[in-house]
Amino acid sequence: MYELDGHTPYRHARNQFTPLPQIQRGLAFHEAGHTVLGQLVGFTCERVRIHTITRDGVTGWTGATTWGRSFGTYLDVAVVCGAASQAADLHHLAESGRLTPETARLTVADHDKEMTLSIRSAEGVQVSESSPAPDGGLAWDHVMATVQQRVDREWNRITAVAEALLAAPDFTLTGSQAAQIAGITTA
């Protein structure tokens, strides 16, 4: 069952059957986490969106935040690229009363973490799973604790961007629109 409409649940890669509006909401908060935290540390967001994608004949939903320019500390990059989405997903589930051990496992964004680790490794930065961090490197548990604090602090902004993304034509916002909605001044 892969028909995508507002009434029919479809098979999602990370769970059996989830109603389409819940998938869209989850993805909107996922991408809003990336977008808001990235813009707050000076990354230039060009576009944020959720959309369908077809692979091997199966259509599902995904999201993407496109960056034009980014800079910052190793921690900033790890927080924005690797952990912001998972923390925003967890916060959203908790706030909506749907956070369980099972739903928490669904928020793990391995692709985001792997991309971050690849970027950091290419720059010679070592990342460990837990503290203490390697000399000059990062500990992933510290990254997750930091991002959770930032998501909690910026939750109203993340929510505003997620709701605007869900209401936008084609589920797409420009980076400027997202920044304006979140009340973030960009350079």
Sequence and secondary structure as in RCSB ss.txt:
>XXXX:A:sequence
MYELDGHTPYRHARNQFTPLPQIQRGLAFHEAGHTVLGQLVGFTCERVRIHTITRDGVTGWTGATTWGRSFGTYL
DVAVVCGAASQAADLHHLAESGRLTPETARLTVADHDKEMTLSIRSAEGVQVSESSPAPDGGLAWDHVMATVQQR
VDREWNRITAVAEALLAAPDFTLTGSQAAQIAGITTA
>XXXX:A:secstr
    SSS  EEETTEEEE HHHHHHHHHHHHHHHHHHHHHTT EEEEEEEEEEEETTEEEEEEEEEEEE    HH
HHIIIIIIHHHHHHHHHHHHTT   HHHHHHT  HHHHHHHHHHHHHTT  EESSSS  TTSEEHHHHHHHHHHH
HHHTHHHHHHHHHHHHHSGGGEEEHHHHHHHHT    
